[in-house]
């Protein structure tokens, strides 16, 4: 009777550990996707600001004396240049955060691979073989994918 209780408690602990592990994997995956989207937005903003600055440079005529610009134009150009610098810095910070998330849990790479396999239609047996997962974990990942789809 005591062994039944111990078995039930260990099975419950294993189940909770699996759920926690899956939650961590899903959270880190979502965080990485969010960082990637932010990085793409920053990249687009940086490119736009760079294009504006290059267009401004194209309209300058080097052979002539520099045109007189008023204070408002100089202020706008200075703000654009400052924004380009800030966007570049933010992009570098996001790349570092993305790298940190990727390196945070080496075991999560296995689960990310398993998630990709499930998304591509892999069976429980294929997950078990390809990712060296126990059957319960492979079934859990498959059922989570079906619920998310």
N, CA, C and O atoms as a DFTB+ gen file, in Angstrom:
596 C
 N C O
     1  1       0.826      -1.186       0.000
     2  2       0.000       0.000       0.000
     3  2       0.876       1.258       0.000
     4  3       0.577       2.230      -0.693
     5  1       1.937       1.230       0.767
     6  2       2.844       2.375       0.834
     7  2       3.527       2.600      -0.510
     8  3       3.758       3.739      -0.916
     9  1       3.845       1.515      -1.190
    10  2       4.502       1.652      -2.495
    11  2       3.549       2.251      -3.522
    12  3       3.981       2.963      -4.429
    13  1       2.256       1.968      -3.386
    14  2       1.273       2.576      -4.296
    15  2       1.247       4.086      -4.124
    16  3       1.184       4.832      -5.100
    17  1       1.297       4.529      -2.869
    18  2       1.310       5.969      -2.598
    19  2       2.585       6.608      -3.149
    20  3       2.544       7.681      -3.751
    21  1       3.693       5.947      -2.937
    22  2       4.962       6.471      -3.433
    23  2       4.952       6.531      -4.961
    24  3       5.431       7.493      -5.562
    25  1       4.406       5.504      -5.564
    26  2       4.321       5.491      -7.021
    27  2       3.423       6.622      -7.525
    28  3       3.761       7.303      -8.493
    29  1       2.290       6.817      -6.871
    30  2       1.364       7.877      -7.276
    31  2       2.002       9.253      -7.106
    32  3       1.854      10.124      -7.963
    33  1       2.701       9.438      -6.011
    34  2       3.359      10.727      -5.759
    35  2       4.460      10.964      -6.786
    36  3       4.588      12.072      -7.307
    37  1       5.262       9.929      -7.087
    38  2       6.323      10.111      -8.086
    39  2       5.745      10.364      -9.466
    40  3       6.288      11.176     -10.216
    41  1       4.675       9.703      -9.818
    42  2       4.053       9.934     -11.114
    43  2       3.501      11.363     -11.194
    44  3       3.621      12.030     -12.222
    45  1       2.904      11.812     -10.107
    46  2       2.397      13.181     -10.057
    47  2       3.539      14.182     -10.173
    48  3       3.421      15.170     -10.897
    49  1       4.634      13.941      -9.474
    50  2       5.788      14.846      -9.538
    51  2       6.367      14.870     -10.947
    52  3       6.727      15.932     -11.455
    53  1       6.455      13.709     -11.575
    54  2       6.965      13.641     -12.947
    55  2       6.042      14.386     -13.902
    56  3       6.509      15.099     -14.790
    57  1       4.759      14.228     -13.727
    58  2       3.799      14.936     -14.570
    59  2       3.902      16.441     -14.400
    60  3       3.871      17.183     -15.382
    61  1       4.024      16.893     -13.164
    62  2       4.169      18.327     -12.916
    63  2       5.477      18.857     -13.485
    64  3       5.522      19.968     -14.013
    65  1       6.538      18.069     -13.381
    66  2       7.823      18.495     -13.946
    67  2       7.725      18.608     -15.464
    68  3       8.263      19.545     -16.055
    69  1       7.044      17.661     -16.092
    70  2       6.864      17.722     -17.541
    71  2       6.050      18.951     -17.954
    72  3       6.381      19.629     -18.927
    73  1       5.003      19.221     -17.216
    74  2       4.175      20.391     -17.518
    75  2       4.995      21.665     -17.355
    76  3       4.913      22.570     -18.186
    77  1       5.784      21.738     -16.290
    78  2       6.628      22.924     -16.073
    79  2       7.648      23.068     -17.192
    80  3       7.894      24.176     -17.667
    81  1       8.239      21.966     -17.614
    82  2       9.231      22.007     -18.688
    83  2       8.600      22.479     -19.995
    84  3       9.183      23.300     -20.703
    85  1       7.444      21.979     -20.310
    86  2       6.749      22.394     -21.529
    87  2       6.386      23.872     -21.441
    88  3       6.497      24.599     -22.429
    89  1       5.954      24.322     -20.262
    90  2       5.619      25.739     -20.088
    91  2       6.843      26.615     -20.298
    92  3       6.747      27.677     -20.915
    93  1       7.985      26.184     -19.795
    94  2       9.230      26.943     -19.977
    95  2       9.600      27.000     -21.449
    96  3       9.989      28.054     -21.953
    97  1       9.483      25.882     -22.137
    98  2       9.820      25.833     -23.562
    99  2       8.895      26.749     -24.353
   100  3       9.353      27.504     -25.210
   101  1       7.616      26.687     -24.074
   102  2       6.654      27.522     -24.793
   103  2       6.906      28.996     -24.508
   104  3       6.869      29.824     -25.418
   105  1       7.162      29.322     -23.249
   106  2       7.429      30.716     -22.881
   107  2       8.693      31.229     -23.553
   108  3       8.699      32.337     -24.090
   109  1       9.756      30.447     -23.531
   110  2      10.998      30.912     -24.157
   111  2      10.829      31.032     -25.667
   112  3      11.415      31.920     -26.286
   113  1      10.054      30.169     -26.251
   114  2       9.802      30.238     -27.688
   115  2       9.023      31.507     -28.042
   116  3       9.342      32.199     -29.010
   117  1       7.996      31.798     -27.239
   118  2       7.212      33.006     -27.485
   119  2       8.063      34.257     -27.281
   120  3       7.951      35.226     -28.032
   121  1       8.908      34.224     -26.266
   122  2       9.775      35.369     -26.004
   123  2      10.744      35.572     -27.169
   124  3      10.987      36.705     -27.585
   125  1      11.286      34.500     -27.687
   126  2      12.204      34.608     -28.824
   127  2      11.473      35.147     -30.048
   128  3      12.023      35.963     -30.787
   129  1      10.232      34.696     -30.271
   130  2       9.461      35.196     -31.409
   131  2       9.161      36.686     -31.246
   132  3       9.228      37.445     -32.213
   133  1       8.829      37.100     -30.025
   134  2       8.562      38.519     -29.766
   135  2       9.809      39.358     -30.017
   136  3       9.727      40.430     -30.615
   137  1      10.945      38.882     -29.568
   138  2      12.196      39.604     -29.783
   139  2      12.497      39.691     -31.274
   140  3      12.935      40.734     -31.758
   141  1      12.267      38.614     -31.995
   142  2      12.509      38.633     -33.443
   143  2      11.604      39.637     -34.148
   144  3      12.049      40.343     -35.053
   145  1      10.317      39.705     -33.735
   146  2       9.406      40.684     -34.343
   147  2       9.850      42.109     -34.029
   148  3       9.812      42.981     -34.897
   149  1      10.269      42.343     -32.790
   150  2      10.751      43.677     -32.433
   151  2      12.008      44.021     -33.225
   152  3      12.186      45.157     -33.664
   153  1      12.852      43.055     -33.397
   154  2      14.081      43.285     -34.155
   155  2      13.752      43.619     -35.610
   156  3      14.384      44.499     -36.195
   157  1      12.786      42.942     -36.195
   158  2      12.396      43.233     -37.570
   159  2      11.812      44.642     -37.690
   160  3      12.108      45.357     -38.647
   161  1      10.975      45.045     -36.710
   162  2      10.422      46.405     -36.740
   163  2      11.532      47.435     -36.629
   164  3      11.533      48.429     -37.355
   165  1      12.472      47.207     -35.729
   166  2      13.583      48.145     -35.579
   167  2      14.420      48.214     -36.850
   168  3      14.869      49.289     -37.250
   169  1      14.625      47.075     -37.474
   170  2      15.393      47.050     -38.711
   171  2      14.688      47.865     -39.791
   172  3      15.336      48.610     -40.526
   173  1      13.376      47.731     -39.891
   174  2      12.618      48.500     -40.878
   175  2      12.707      49.996     -40.577
   176  3      12.877      50.805     -41.489
   177  1      12.593      50.359     -39.312
   178  2      12.690      51.766     -38.941
   179  2      14.082      52.318     -39.237
   180  3      14.228      53.449     -39.700
   181  1      15.095      51.511     -38.965
   182  2      16.463      51.939     -39.231
   183  2      16.668      52.146     -40.726
   184  3      17.278      53.130     -41.143
   185  1      16.164      51.228     -41.522
   186  2      16.297      51.369     -42.975
   187  2      15.571      52.611     -43.478
   188  3      16.082      53.323     -44.342
   189  1      14.388      52.872     -42.943
   190  2      13.627      54.050     -43.359
   191  2      14.377      55.334     -42.999
   192  3      14.485      56.249     -43.814
   193  1      14.884      55.388     -41.791
   194  2      15.628      56.582     -41.374
   195  2      16.889      56.757     -42.216
   196  3      17.245      57.876     -42.583
   197  1      17.556      55.656     -42.519
   198  2      18.753      55.737     -43.358
   199  2      18.411      56.217     -44.761
   200  3      19.156      56.997     -45.353
   201  1      17.281      55.751     -45.296
   202  2      16.848      56.200     -46.626
   203  2      16.550      57.696     -46.625
   204  3      16.894      58.407     -47.569
   205  1      15.907      58.167     -45.558
   206  2      15.606      59.601     -45.476
   207  2      16.900      60.403     -45.462
   208  3      17.016      61.421     -46.145
   209  1      17.868      59.942     -44.684
   210  2      19.145      60.653     -44.629
   211  2      19.883      60.598     -45.967
   212  3      20.488      61.585     -46.384
   213  1      19.835      59.453     -46.635
   214  2      20.526      59.363     -47.922
   215  2      19.833      60.225     -48.981
   216  3      20.494      60.817     -49.834
   217  1      18.510      60.290     -48.922
   218  2      17.792      61.181     -49.848
   219  2      18.176      62.638     -49.608
   220  3      18.336      63.416     -50.549
   221  1      18.316      62.983     -48.368
   222  2      18.717      64.354     -48.051
   223  2      20.104      64.633     -48.626
   224  3      20.355      65.710     -49.167
   225  1      20.994      63.665     -48.505
   226  2      22.350      63.833     -49.028
   227  2      22.341      63.935     -50.558
   228  3      23.151      64.660     -51.137
   229  1      21.436      63.217     -51.204
   230  2      21.348      63.263     -52.660
   231  2      20.903      64.627     -53.160
   232  3      21.320      65.066     -54.232
   233  1      20.060      65.296     -52.390
   234  2      19.565      66.596     -52.807
   235  2      20.562      67.714     -52.571
   236  3      20.391      68.823     -53.077
   237  1      21.586      67.430     -51.818
   238  2      22.635      68.431     -51.651
   239  2      23.437      68.489     -52.944
   240  3      23.680      67.458     -53.571
   241  1      23.837      69.655     -53.334
   242  2      24.654      69.795     -54.539
   243  2      26.057      70.173     -54.096
   244  3      26.275      71.281     -53.606
   245  1      27.019      69.254     -54.267
   246  2      28.355      69.476     -53.740
   247  2      29.092      70.629     -54.400
   248  3      29.944      71.253     -53.768
   249  1      28.783      70.927     -55.659
   250  2      29.526      71.975     -56.350
   251  2      29.109      73.363     -55.877
   252  3      29.871      74.325     -55.973
   253  1      27.917      73.443     -55.379
   254  2      27.435      74.738     -54.928
   255  2      27.734      74.919     -53.445
   256  3      28.047      73.975     -52.720
   257  1      27.627      76.143     -53.043
   258  2      27.773      76.419     -51.620
   259  2      26.597      75.760     -50.912
   260  3      25.507      75.651     -51.472
   261  1      26.821      75.327     -49.695
   262  2      25.716      74.668     -49.008
   263  2      24.511      75.603     -48.891
   264  3      24.646      76.771     -48.526
   265  1      23.340      75.070     -49.207
   266  2      22.164      75.935     -49.155
   267  2      21.894      76.367     -47.719
   268  3      22.208      75.666     -46.758
   269  1      21.319      77.511     -47.622
   270  2      20.974      77.995     -46.294
   271  2      19.757      77.214     -45.819
   272  3      18.729      77.136     -46.493
   273  1      19.911      76.659     -44.670
   274  2      18.780      75.924     -44.096
   275  2      18.361      76.640     -42.829
   276  3      19.165      77.239     -42.115
   277  1      17.125      76.554     -42.596
   278  2      16.657      77.205     -41.382
   279  2      16.835      76.268     -40.183
   280  3      17.166      75.091     -40.324
   281  1      16.612      76.814     -39.054
   282  2      16.821      76.087     -37.799
   283  2      15.938      74.849     -37.720
   284  3      16.374      73.821     -37.202
   285  1      14.702      74.923     -38.224
   286  2      13.766      73.796     -38.151
   287  2      14.283      72.604     -38.948
   288  3      14.189      71.467     -38.486
   289  1      14.831      72.851     -40.142
   290  2      15.369      71.759     -40.956
   291  2      16.568      71.115     -40.265
   292  3      16.688      69.891     -40.238
   293  1      17.439      71.926     -39.716
   294  2      18.602      71.386     -39.016
   295  2      18.174      70.549     -37.819
   296  3      18.770      69.514     -37.520
   297  1      17.146      71.008     -37.150
   298  2      16.647      70.286     -35.980
   299  2      16.067      68.929     -36.389
   300  3      16.304      67.923     -35.720
   301  1      15.312      68.904     -37.479
   302  2      14.716      67.648     -37.959
   303  2      15.811      66.666     -38.365
   304  3      15.734      65.482     -38.037
   305  1      16.818      67.144     -39.070
   306  2      17.919      66.278     -39.495
   307  2      18.650      65.727     -38.274
   308  3      18.986      64.543     -38.233
   309  1      18.895      66.570     -37.292
   310  2      19.577      66.121     -36.075
   311  2      18.756      65.065     -35.350
   312  3      19.304      64.092     -34.832
   313  1      17.436      65.259     -35.315
   314  2      16.572      64.268     -34.672
   315  2      16.598      62.946     -35.422
   316  3      16.647      61.880     -34.809
   317  1      16.565      63.014     -36.742
   318  2      16.622      61.778     -37.538
   319  2      17.936      61.035     -37.306
   320  3      17.951      59.813     -37.155
   321  1      19.022      61.774     -37.280
   322  2      20.315      61.130     -37.043
   323  2      20.357      60.493     -35.660
   324  3      20.891      59.396     -35.491
   325  1      19.802      61.173     -34.689
   326  2      19.766      60.622     -33.332
   327  2      18.893      59.366     -33.284
   328  3      19.239      58.401     -32.603
   329  1      17.778      59.372     -33.993
   330  2      16.908      58.206     -34.026
   331  2      17.596      57.023     -34.688
   332  3      17.440      55.887     -34.240
   333  1      18.350      57.272     -35.741
   334  2      19.082      56.188     -36.410
   335  2      20.073      55.564     -35.433
   336  3      20.187      54.341     -35.360
   337  1      20.776      56.383     -34.698
   338  2      21.743      55.869     -33.720
   339  2      21.026      55.051     -32.647
   340  3      21.482      53.966     -32.285
   341  1      19.899      55.571     -32.134
   342  2      19.140      54.851     -31.108
   343  2      18.599      53.527     -31.639
   344  3      18.639      52.514     -30.941
   345  1      18.100      53.532     -32.857
   346  2      17.562      52.304     -33.446
   347  2      18.657      51.263     -33.635
   348  3      18.431      50.074     -33.407
   349  1      19.826      51.696     -34.044
   350  2      20.944      50.756     -34.183
   351  2      21.319      50.157     -32.840
   352  3      21.586      48.959     -32.747
   353  1      21.342      50.981     -31.797
   354  2      21.660      50.478     -30.461
   355  2      20.600      49.492     -29.976
   356  3      20.933      48.445     -29.420
   357  1      19.322      49.821     -30.186
   358  2      18.241      48.922     -29.779
   359  2      18.307      47.604     -30.545
   360  3      18.045      46.543     -29.979
   361  1      18.652      47.666     -31.813
   362  2      18.764      46.452     -32.611
   363  2      19.877      45.561     -32.064
   364  3      19.712      44.344     -31.977
   365  1      20.995      46.153     -31.700
   366  2      22.088      45.366     -31.126
   367  2      21.678      44.747     -29.794
   368  3      22.023      43.600     -29.512
   369  1      20.941      45.502     -28.968
   370  2      20.477      44.972     -27.693
   371  2      19.517      43.806     -27.901
   372  3      19.586      42.805     -27.187
   373  1      18.628      43.935     -28.874
   374  2      17.692      42.847     -29.153
   375  2      18.414      41.606     -29.677
   376  3      18.037      40.483     -29.344
   377  1      19.433      41.802     -30.482
   378  2      20.206      40.660     -30.960
   379  2      20.890      39.961     -29.797
   380  3      20.949      38.732     -29.762
   381  1      21.407      40.730     -28.842
   382  2      22.028      40.131     -27.668
   383  2      21.006      39.375     -26.834
   384  3      21.288      38.273     -26.362
   385  1      19.799      39.963     -26.644
   386  2      18.757      39.285     -25.871
   387  2      18.322      37.998     -26.549
   388  3      18.092      36.986     -25.885
   389  1      18.207      38.034     -27.872
   390  2      17.821      36.848     -28.621
   391  2      18.871      35.748     -28.453
   392  3      18.532      34.578     -28.279
   393  1      20.128      36.128     -28.505
   394  2      21.216      35.166     -28.312
   395  2      21.175      34.594     -26.900
   396  3      21.386      33.396     -26.709
   397  1      20.904      35.449     -25.902
   398  2      20.821      34.979     -24.520
   399  2      19.685      33.982     -24.345
   400  3      19.839      32.969     -23.663
   401  1      18.544      34.274     -24.964
   402  2      17.401      33.362     -24.867
   403  2      17.745      32.029     -25.518
   404  3      17.401      30.967     -25.000
   405  1      18.423      32.093     -26.652
   406  2      18.785      30.860     -27.355
   407  2      19.773      30.029     -26.539
   408  3      19.719      28.799     -26.567
   409  1      20.673      30.691     -25.816
   410  2      21.677      29.977     -25.040
   411  2      21.207      29.638     -23.636
   412  3      21.883      28.902     -22.916
   413  1      20.059      30.165     -23.242
   414  2      19.570      30.028     -21.879
   415  2      19.393      28.569     -21.466
   416  3      19.834      28.173     -20.388
   417  1      18.770      27.793     -22.292
   418  2      18.485      26.409     -21.925
   419  2      18.836      25.499     -23.090
   420  3      18.069      25.376     -24.045
   421  1      20.011      24.854     -23.009
   422  2      20.393      23.982     -24.125
   423  2      19.399      22.851     -24.352
   424  3      19.242      22.374     -25.476
   425  1      18.730      22.422     -23.290
   426  2      17.744      21.356     -23.433
   427  2      16.532      21.795     -24.220
   428  3      15.835      20.970     -24.810
   429  1      16.273      23.100     -24.232
   430  2      15.100      23.587     -24.953
   431  2      15.268      23.429     -26.457
   432  3      14.277      23.363     -27.186
   433  1      16.520      23.368     -26.935
   434  2      16.741      23.165     -28.368
   435  2      16.133      21.842     -28.821
   436  3      15.575      21.739     -29.913
   437  1      16.253      20.837     -27.963
   438  2      15.678      19.537     -28.265
   439  2      14.164      19.665     -28.392
   440  3      13.565      19.107     -29.312
   441  1      13.546      20.397     -27.470
   442  2      12.097      20.554     -27.512
   443  2      11.669      21.456     -28.660
   444  3      10.586      21.272     -29.216
   445  1      12.493      22.418     -29.021
   446  2      12.174      23.243     -30.176
   447  2      12.202      22.395     -31.442
   448  3      11.351      22.540     -32.320
   449  1      13.178      21.520     -31.522
   450  2      13.255      20.618     -32.677
   451  2      12.037      19.703     -32.696
   452  3      11.442      19.461     -33.745
   453  1      11.676      19.200     -31.516
   454  2      10.502      18.326     -31.430
   455  2       9.243      19.077     -31.842
   456  3       8.384      18.521     -32.527
   457  1       9.129      20.333     -31.431
   458  2       7.952      21.130     -31.794
   459  2       7.891      21.333     -33.308
   460  3       6.812      21.303     -33.899
   461  1       9.051      21.540     -33.931
   462  2       9.071      21.693     -35.390
   463  2       8.651      20.398     -36.075
   464  3       7.926      20.412     -37.070
   465  1       9.119      19.279     -35.525
   466  2       8.736      17.995     -36.104
   467  2       7.230      17.769     -35.979
   468  3       6.583      17.305     -36.918
   469  1       6.679      18.103     -34.808
   470  2       5.235      17.938     -34.602
   471  2       4.478      18.828     -35.580
   472  3       3.483      18.405     -36.168
   473  1       4.952      20.065     -35.754
   474  2       4.284      20.992     -36.671
   475  2       4.325      20.483     -38.107
   476  3       3.429      20.768     -38.902
   477  1       5.370      19.727     -38.431
   478  2       5.464      19.198     -39.789
   479  2       4.730      17.863     -39.941
   480  3       4.759      17.251     -41.009
   481  1       4.068      17.413     -38.857
   482  2       3.244      16.213     -38.954
   483  2       3.889      14.933     -38.474
   484  3       3.413      13.845     -38.799
   485  1       4.956      15.035     -37.713
   486  2       5.634      13.825     -37.225
   487  2       4.744      13.091     -36.222
   488  3       3.964      13.703     -35.492
   489  1       4.878      11.793     -36.206
   490  2       4.098      10.972     -35.276
   491  2       4.817      10.890     -33.924
   492  3       5.958      11.329     -33.778
   493  1       4.120      10.320     -32.954
   494  2       4.694      10.161     -31.612
   495  2       5.946       9.286     -31.692
   496  3       6.949       9.568     -31.037
   497  1       5.882       8.238     -32.487
   498  2       7.027       7.334     -32.615
   499  2       8.235       8.050     -33.230
   500  3       9.373       7.851     -32.806
   501  1       7.962       8.885     -34.235
   502  2       9.059       9.635     -34.859
   503  2       9.699      10.599     -33.872
   504  3      10.919      10.759     -33.852
   505  1       8.870      11.241     -33.051
   506  2       9.407      12.141     -32.018
   507  2      10.277      11.375     -31.037
   508  3      11.352      11.832     -30.649
   509  1       9.805      10.219     -30.647
   510  2      10.560       9.410     -29.689
   511  2      11.919       9.033     -30.268
   512  3      12.926       9.057     -29.560
   513  1      11.952       8.686     -31.547
   514  2      13.208       8.266     -32.169
   515  2      14.121       9.440     -32.469
   516  3      15.310       9.398     -32.152
   517  1      13.580      10.489     -33.077
   518  2      14.397      11.616     -33.518
   519  2      14.931      12.454     -32.364
   520  3      16.062      12.938     -32.411
   521  1      14.113      12.623     -31.329
   522  2      14.494      13.535     -30.233
   523  2      14.816      12.795     -28.944
   524  3      15.099      13.420     -27.922
   525  1      14.776      11.487     -28.983
   526  2      15.082      10.675     -27.811
   527  2      14.211      11.078     -26.625
   528  3      14.692      11.302     -25.515
   529  1      12.901      11.161     -26.906
   530  2      11.944      11.544     -25.871
   531  2      11.194      10.317     -25.379
   532  3      10.961       9.383     -26.147
   533  1      10.815      10.310     -24.111
   534  2       9.928       9.237     -23.632
   535  2       8.556       9.373     -24.300
   536  3       8.197      10.443     -24.793
   537  1       7.817       8.301     -24.307
   538  2       6.530       8.296     -24.994
   539  2       5.587       9.341     -24.409
   540  3       4.874      10.012     -25.155
   541  1       5.573       9.489     -23.089
   542  2       4.656      10.444     -22.459
   543  2       4.950      11.879     -22.925
   544  3       4.022      12.641     -23.198
   545  1       6.216      12.243     -23.014
   546  2       6.572      13.591     -23.458
   547  2       6.205      13.791     -24.926
   548  3       5.690      14.844     -25.300
   549  1       6.466      12.790     -25.750
   550  2       6.130      12.892     -27.166
   551  2       4.620      13.036     -27.345
   552  3       4.168      13.832     -28.168
   553  1       3.843      12.275     -26.584
   554  2       2.387      12.388     -26.663
   555  2       1.924      13.760     -26.175
   556  3       1.013      14.352     -26.754
   557  1       2.547      14.261     -25.118
   558  2       2.182      15.568     -24.586
   559  2       2.452      16.663     -25.612
   560  3       1.608      17.534     -25.823
   561  1       3.614      16.628     -26.250
   562  2       3.941      17.634     -27.266
   563  2       2.969      17.560     -28.442
   564  3       2.544      18.588     -28.968
   565  1       2.622      16.353     -28.845
   566  2       1.690      16.178     -29.960
   567  2       0.321      16.734     -29.593
   568  3      -0.303      17.433     -30.391
   569  1      -0.148      16.425     -28.385
   570  2      -1.471      16.922     -27.991
   571  2      -1.477      18.433     -27.804
   572  3      -2.478      19.086     -28.098
   573  1      -0.373      19.000     -27.318
   574  2      -0.275      20.461     -27.179
   575  2      -0.320      21.128     -28.545
   576  3      -0.935      22.181     -28.709
   577  1       0.326      20.520     -29.510
   578  2       0.329      21.088     -30.859
   579  2      -1.074      21.048     -31.464
   580  3      -1.499      21.992     -32.131
   581  1      -1.784      19.951     -31.227
   582  2      -3.143      19.827     -31.768
   583  2      -4.067      20.853     -31.138
   584  3      -4.938      21.396     -31.817
   585  1      -3.891      21.134     -29.824
   586  2      -4.721      22.131     -29.153
   587  2      -4.405      23.533     -29.660
   588  3      -5.299      24.369     -29.789
   589  1      -3.127      23.786     -29.948
   590  2      -2.710      25.109     -30.414
   591  2      -3.105      25.383     -31.849
   592  3      -3.204      26.540     -32.258
   593  1      -3.332      24.324     -32.624
   594  2      -3.633      24.498     -34.052
   595  2      -5.074      24.860     -34.306
   596  3      -5.472      25.038     -35.458
